[in-house]
Every structure is written in C-alpha cells, then in structure tokens.
Amino acid sequence: MKFSFPNEAMKTVFSYLRRTRQTITYSEGTYSLVSGIPNSNDIEQASRDRAISIVENGSIEICGIQICPEWDTIRIRRRVEDHLRKSASPEDIIRIASYLGVKLK
C-alpha cells in the first residue's frame, strides 16, 4: 500500500521548520535537522522515507523530535464522514465501527 503524507501535516512541518529556521538534510544514510531554509523537495523525500511521520497520539515526528500541531479535527472528521458516505459499503462502516470500539445494537 502506497503511503501519502497528508497535505495538512506537510504544511505543519514546513511551518515548523520555517519558524525554527531549520531544514532537513540527508547525509551518510540518515536524515537530520540543520540550520537553514526548508526545501519542500527534501521534506517530501523525508516523509516518503519515514524520517517525518505522524505518531499515534497525533503529533508529528521530525527526525526524532515531536511537534504537537493544532489539528482542525472537526474539518478532518467531516472530510472522513463525507468520504465514507460516498465510497464505503455498509460492511466497511461496520468494520470501521468495530475497530473503533463502537458497540452496535
């Protein structure tokens, strides 16, 4: 399964790096944060290589450093609901509900 890093998360990473005046670089087989101007190509490559990831608690991890973005959870929930209404079968919705721990009557 191909993983696509969410656009909102990418904006948050770019904003964080710009605010802290850092950029991400690849050297000797590892990614690291250094002083500089963020480069969107480097950020995208780092996200594809999992040097930038979303952690289970919702924070974003950049080279081992966790940042806690202010997610617009209402907007995200509405987009997920809209997508499910358009494309999910009843079986898919039941399976998702079961996974989330929703008890069905």
LUMKE-68987 format. One record per residue (C-alpha): residue in one letter; x, z, y. Coordinates in Angstrom, 1 decimal, padded with zeros to 4 digits. Layout:
BEGIN
+------+--------+--------+--------+
! resn !      x !      z !      y !
+------+--------+--------+--------+
!    A !      X !      Z !      Y !
...
+------+--------+--------+--------+
% end
This chain:
BEGIN
+------+--------+--------+--------+
! resn !      x !      z !      y !
+------+--------+--------+--------+
!    M !  000.0 !  000.0 !  000.0 !
!    K !  001.4 ! -001.0 !  003.4 !
!    F !  001.5 !  001.8 !  005.9 !
!    S !  000.7 !  001.1 !  009.6 !
!    F !  001.7 !  003.7 !  012.1 !
!    P ! -001.3 !  004.4 !  014.3 !
!    N ! -001.2 !  002.9 !  017.8 !
!    E ! -002.1 !  006.3 !  019.5 !
!    A !  000.7 !  008.0 !  017.6 !
!    M !  003.1 !  005.3 !  018.7 !
!    K !  002.1 !  005.8 !  022.3 !
!    T !  002.6 !  009.6 !  022.0 !
!    V !  006.1 !  009.1 !  020.5 !
!    F !  007.1 !  006.7 !  023.3 !
!    S !  005.7 !  009.0 !  025.9 !
!    Y !  007.6 !  012.0 !  024.5 !
!    L !  010.9 !  010.1 !  024.3 !
!    R !  010.5 !  008.8 !  027.8 !
!    R !  009.7 !  012.3 !  029.2 !
!    T !  012.7 !  013.8 !  027.4 !
!    R !  014.9 !  010.8 !  028.3 !
!    Q !  015.8 !  010.2 !  024.7 !
!    T !  015.8 !  007.3 !  022.4 !
!    I !  016.1 !  006.9 !  018.6 !
!    T !  019.0 !  005.1 !  017.1 !
!    Y !  020.1 !  004.2 !  013.6 !
!    S !  023.8 !  004.9 !  012.8 !
!    E !  025.6 !  005.4 !  009.5 !
!    G !  022.4 !  005.3 !  007.4 !
!    T !  020.4 !  007.9 !  009.4 !
!    Y !  018.2 !  008.0 !  012.5 !
!    S !  018.9 !  010.4 !  015.3 !
!    L !  017.8 !  011.2 !  018.9 !
!    V !  020.3 !  010.5 !  021.7 !
!    S !  020.1 !  010.3 !  025.4 !
!    G !  018.8 !  007.0 !  026.7 !
!    I !  015.8 !  004.8 !  027.4 !
!    P !  013.4 !  004.4 !  024.5 !
!    N !  013.3 !  001.0 !  022.9 !
!    S !  010.0 !  000.0 !  021.3 !
!    N !  011.6 ! -002.1 !  018.6 !
!    D !  013.8 !  000.9 !  017.5 !
!    I !  010.7 !  003.2 !  017.5 !
!    E !  008.7 !  000.7 !  015.4 !
!    Q !  011.5 !  000.3 !  012.9 !
!    A !  012.0 !  004.1 !  012.7 !
!    S !  008.3 !  004.5 !  011.9 !
!    R !  008.5 !  001.9 !  009.2 !
!    D !  011.5 !  003.7 !  007.7 !
!    R !  009.6 !  007.1 !  007.9 !
!    A !  012.0 !  008.6 !  010.4 !
!    I !  008.9 !  009.1 !  012.5 !
!    S !  005.8 !  010.4 !  010.7 !
!    I !  002.6 !  012.3 !  011.0 !
!    V !  002.7 !  015.7 !  009.3 !
!    E ! -000.2 !  017.2 !  007.5 !
!    N ! -001.0 !  019.6 !  010.4 !
!    G ! -001.5 !  016.7 !  012.7 !
!    S !  001.8 !  016.9 !  014.6 !
!    I !  004.3 !  014.1 !  014.8 !
!    E !  007.8 !  014.5 !  013.4 !
!    I !  010.6 !  012.5 !  015.0 !
!    C !  014.0 !  012.9 !  013.2 !
!    G !  013.0 !  016.4 !  012.1 !
!    I !  011.6 !  017.6 !  015.5 !
!    Q !  007.9 !  018.2 !  015.5 !
!    I !  005.8 !  017.5 !  018.6 !
!    C !  002.2 !  018.5 !  018.9 !
!    P !  000.2 !  015.8 !  020.6 !
!    E ! -003.2 !  016.3 !  022.1 !
!    W ! -005.3 !  014.1 !  019.8 !
!    D ! -008.6 !  012.8 !  021.0 !
!    T ! -010.3 !  014.0 !  017.8 !
!    I ! -013.8 !  013.1 !  019.0 !
!    R ! -012.8 !  009.5 !  019.5 !
!    I ! -010.9 !  009.3 !  016.2 !
!    R ! -013.9 !  010.8 !  014.4 !
!    R ! -016.3 !  008.2 !  015.9 !
!    R ! -014.0 !  005.3 !  015.0 !
!    V ! -013.7 !  006.6 !  011.4 !
!    E ! -017.5 !  007.0 !  011.2 !
!    D ! -018.1 !  003.5 !  012.6 !
!    H ! -015.7 !  002.0 !  010.1 !
!    L ! -017.3 !  003.8 !  007.2 !
!    R ! -020.8 !  002.7 !  008.3 !
!    K ! -019.6 ! -000.9 !  008.4 !
!    S ! -017.5 ! -001.1 !  005.3 !
!    A ! -017.9 !  001.9 !  002.9 !
!    S ! -020.2 !  001.8 ! -000.1 !
!    P ! -022.3 !  004.9 ! -000.9 !
!    E ! -019.8 !  005.7 ! -003.7 !
!    D ! -016.9 !  005.6 ! -001.3 !
!    I ! -018.7 !  008.0 !  001.1 !
!    I ! -019.5 !  010.4 ! -001.8 !
!    R ! -015.9 !  010.3 ! -003.0 !
!    I ! -014.6 !  011.0 !  000.6 !
!    A ! -017.1 !  013.8 !  001.0 !
!    S ! -015.9 !  015.3 ! -002.4 !
!    Y ! -012.3 !  015.0 ! -001.3 !
!    L ! -013.1 !  016.8 !  002.0 !
!    G ! -014.8 !  019.6 !  000.1 !
!    V ! -018.4 !  018.8 !  001.3 !
!    K ! -020.9 !  020.1 ! -001.2 !
!    L ! -023.7 !  017.6 ! -001.9 !
!    K ! -027.2 !  018.7 ! -002.9 !
+------+--------+--------+--------+
% end
